[in-house]
Amino acid sequence: MSFSEFYTEVFSNPILMITVALTLGVIFVNGWTDAPNAIATCVTTRCMRAKSAIIMSAIFNFAGVLVMTRINSSVASTISNMVDFGGDTSTALIALCAALFSIVVYSVGASQFGIPTSESHSLIAGLTGAALATSNGRINFDEWVKVLYGLVLSLVLGFLMGWAICRVIMLICSGVDRRKANDFFKPAQIFGAAFMSFMHGAQDGQKFIGVLFLGIAFCNGQDSVHGMTIPVWLMILCSTVMGLGTSVGGEKIIKSVGMDMVKLEKYQGFSADLAGAICLLLSSVFGIPVSTTHTKTSAIMGVGAVKRISAINFGVVKDMMLTWVFTFPGCGLISFIMAKIFMTLF
């Protein structure tokens, strides 16, 4: 589908217009509430001002969507194949809209308290809840296994890699003057934040491209996106909206992730950024959808644990963990209820 065909169809099909609006709304919210994780450490260690960091993050989110989707779009395919609605595209479209609605409600609510959410897991929970609400919805557990792998990978690998990278840096720089070290780690951390933003776009951008593509397919009577090629204009559209969402800010999330959880120095911030970005890169290459929020926050905890476990503010960690735990039942339930309501109304 060309952009002109898409534009014409959107404005001639109200259901598709609603689907596209909800999907773009979720992408915007993702850029607003999730992308700030990528630059949190860079801002709180005073390597960059918040406004400059947000602009940089928006640019590299944009680049991440474009580049990684062209190299490997398997993350998008995993999300698109998670649920099967038995060929009933009308019911599937309603369920998809319910899932997207649940993500916006849950993520915006959590952001008011400065708690970063995983739109990735909100999306998965929403799609699952909506599928269960329909009589012919079926969950593809083979794809769900990839999500469970991703959940474990993002937490465990993020923590271990954060700890290891920080430990190695401390050993290498043990005899280096602190001022000279900070002169090096300031630009290094800016690089790390840019790398992290790039990989956030590569992961989360692909997920929501898959959702938007799936919505277009449902509106055209197709029950899957198997064999369809993602057009460049769709990558540009999704990455632009995500970049706009990032530019809105997310100061509360930046503070809670980069300052309240662990008091970081520049070399620690660089270690966390590099660890998180490497984890996301590996996950994207192997087509495993993971949470950028979980990856970055666990990397920060790993960095904090290098000196001592007590350096981690477990009160903040507990609040984040509870939010993550309630993501699956919370978004799943909202999506289930909204799917039932939408099916009654439409």
N, C-alpha and C positions, 0 to 999 in steps of 0.2 A: 504494500500500500504506500502510495506517495503521500507527501504532506498535503497536497491540494485535495486528494481524495479523502484523506482523513478530515480535513477542515470542512469539506462539504458534508460529509456524513455526520459529523458531530452536530452541526447546526440544523440538520434535517431529521435527526434522531434524538428526541429528548432523553431517552433512557441512556444512550451512549454519552450524552452531554453530562448527565448526572454522574455516571461512572467515571468519566475522565476528570470531572471537577473534584470528586472525592479522592481519586488517586493522586492528583496533583496536590490536593490539600494535605494528604498524608506525607508526600515527598517534602512539601514545604515545612511541615511540622518536624519531620526527621532532620532537616537541615537546621532547624531552630533549636530542637531539644537534644539531639544526638551528636551532631557535628561539633558543638562546643567542647566535647570531651577531648577532641584531637588537639586543641590549642590551650587547654586548661593549664597544663604545667608551664607552658611557654609564657603565659600571661602572669601567673602567680609568682614566678621566679624573676619577673621584671625583665625578661629578654625582649619582649615586645609589648606595646600598648594594646589594650583590648580591641580598639577599632581597627588598628593595622593588622592584628592577628586574625580578626574575623574576615577582613577582606582577603588576606592571603589564603585562609582556609576555604573560602568560597571559590577562589580560583582553582585551587588544587583538588577540591571536591569535583569540580567541573571536569578537570583533566582526568581524574581517576575513572569517572564514568565512561568517558569517551575512549580512553586508551585500553582499559582492561576488558571492556565489553567487546572491543574489536579483537583482542587476543584470545579471550576465553569467556564465553557467555554461559558456562555451565551452571553458575550460581543462579542466574535468571531461570534456567530450565528447571532446576531443582524446585524452586518456589512454585513455578507454574504447574508442576506435576504432582504437587502435594495432595490435592483432592480431586476426586472424580465425581461428577454429577450425573453420570449415566446417560449422557447425551441430551439431557433436558437443559438447553442453554438459557431459557427464560428463568427457570428457578435458580440456575447457577449464577446468573447475573445479579439477581436479588440477593443471593447469599454473599456474593463478592462485595456488593455495596454495604451490606450489614457489617462485614468484616472491616472494611475501611472506616466506617463510621465509628466502630469500637476503638480503633487505634487513635483516632483524633481525640476522642473523649478521654481515654485513659492517659495518653501522653501529655496532653495539655494540663490535665488535673495534677499529675505528678510534678510537672515543671514548675507549678506555682509554689511548691515546697522546696525547689532547688534539687530535686532528686532525679538523676538521669535514668531514663527508661530505655529498654531495648525495643525499638520499633520492629526489629527483626522477629523477636519472639512474640510481640503483640500481633504482628501480621500472621504468624503461624497459628497462634491461638485463635485469632479471629476467623481465619479460614476454616479451622477445625470445628469451632463452635457453630459456624454457619452451615457447614456440611452436615453436622449432626442434626440441625434443625429441619433439614429437608428430608423427605421420605426416601429419596434416591441418592443422597449424598454418601460418598464413600471415601475414607481416608486411605491414602497410599502409604502404608507403613514402611515400605522400602525407602521412601523419601524422608519419612519421619526419622528413620535411623540416622540419616545424615545430620539432621537437626540436633539429635541427642549427642552425636559425636562432636558437633560444633560447640555445644554448650560446655561439655567437659573440656574440650580443647581450649576454648577461649579462657576459661578460668584457670586450669592447671598449667597450661603452656605459658599463658601470660604471666602468671606468678613466677614460675621457674625461670623463664627467660629474663624477666625484670631483675630477679635476684642475681642471676649469673652475670648478666651484662654489667650491672652496677658493681658487683664484686670484682670483676676483672678490671674495670676502670679504676676502682680504688687501689688495687695492687699496682697498676701501671703508674698511677699519679701519686703514689705514696710520698715520693720525695720532691714533688713539684710544688713551687710556691703557689699559694691559693689564688693570688691575683692573676698570675699567668694562666693558671688553670681556668679561672672564670673568663678570661679574655678569649680562650679557645672555646669553652663550652657555651658561651652566649650565641655565637653564630651556629654552632653545632646543634644547639637546641632548636633554633629557628628552622634549620634543615630537618630535624626530627619531627617537628610539628607539621611542616609541609608534607613530609613523607606520610605521616599518620593521616593527614587530611586527604591525601591522594588515595590511600588505601581505604579510607572510609567511603569515598565516592565509588571506588571499585567494588566494594562489598554491598553497601546499602543501595547504591544507585542501580546495580544489577537486579537486586531483589524487586524493586518497585517498577523497573522496566518490565520485568516478568509479569507483574500484576497488571500493569496497564495493557500490555500485549494480550494478556488473557481476557481482559474486559472487552477489548476490540474484537477478539475472536468470538466471544459469546454473542456480541451484538450482531455478528455476521453469520450466526447459526453454526459456528464451528465449536466443537467441545474440547479442543486442545490446541496448543501452539506447536505441536510436533512438526518439524520440517520447515517451519517458517523462519525467515531470516530477519533479525532485528535491524531496521533501517537506521541510518545515521541521524536523520532528523528527529527520531524518537529519543535517541541518546542525548542529543542536544537539548531537546525540550525538557527531559527529566533532570539533566544536570544543571540547566539554567534555573529551574524552580528550586532545586536543592540549594544552589548557591544563593538565591534570594532569601531562602529560609535561614541560612547560616548568617547572612548579613544583618538579620534582625537582632541577633545577639545570643542571649542565654547566659547573662552575667551570673545568675544564682547558681547555675550548674557549673560554670567555670570555677566559682568560689568553692563549692562543696567538693568537687573532684580534685582541684589543684591545690587547695589550701586546707580545708577542714579535715580531710581524711589523713593526710601525712604532710608535715612541714618539709618542703623539698628545697634542696639547693640545686644549682644549675646542672651539675653533673648527674644528680639523681633524676632531674626532669628529662635530661637527654637520654638517660638509660631507659626510663619508662616509655618515652616516645619511640625509641628505636625498637625496644622489645615488642610493643604493641603493633607497630607497623610490620615487623617481620612475621609475626603471628598471622596478621591479616593477609599478607602476601602469600604465605604458604597455603592458607585456607582457600583463597581465591583461585590459586593455580590448580588445586585439587577439587574445586567445585563444591566446597563445603560451606554452607551458609553459617556464619558465626555472628555474634553480637560484638560490634565495635565498643559498646559501653562496657561489657563484661571484660573484654580483652584489655582495654586501657586501665580500668580501675584495678583489675587483678595485677597488672604490671606495676602499678603504683604501689600496691601493697607489697609486692615482692621486693621492690626497691627499698621501701621503708623497713622491711624485715632484715635487711643486710646489717644494719647497726644493732637493732634490737626490736623485738616484737612489739614492745610497749610504745614504739614510735608511731604505730598505727592507731588512729582514733576508731576504736571498734564500735562506738556509738553511732558514728556516721555510716560505717560499714553495715551495721545491723539494719539501719533504715533503708539502705540501698538493697540489701539482700531481701528484706521483706517485700519491697516493691517488686523485685524481680520474681520472687516466689508467687506473688499474687497476680503477676502478669498473665499467666496461663489461665487460671480459673476466672480472673477478672475480665479480661478481653474476650475469652471464650463465652462467658455468660452474657456479656453485653451483646456480642455478636449473635448469639443464639436467640435472645429476646428480640433483637431488631429484625432478624431474619423472619421470625414468626409474624411480627407486626407488618413488615413489608409484604409478606405473602398474603396476609389478610387484606391489606389495602389495595394491592395491585393484582 
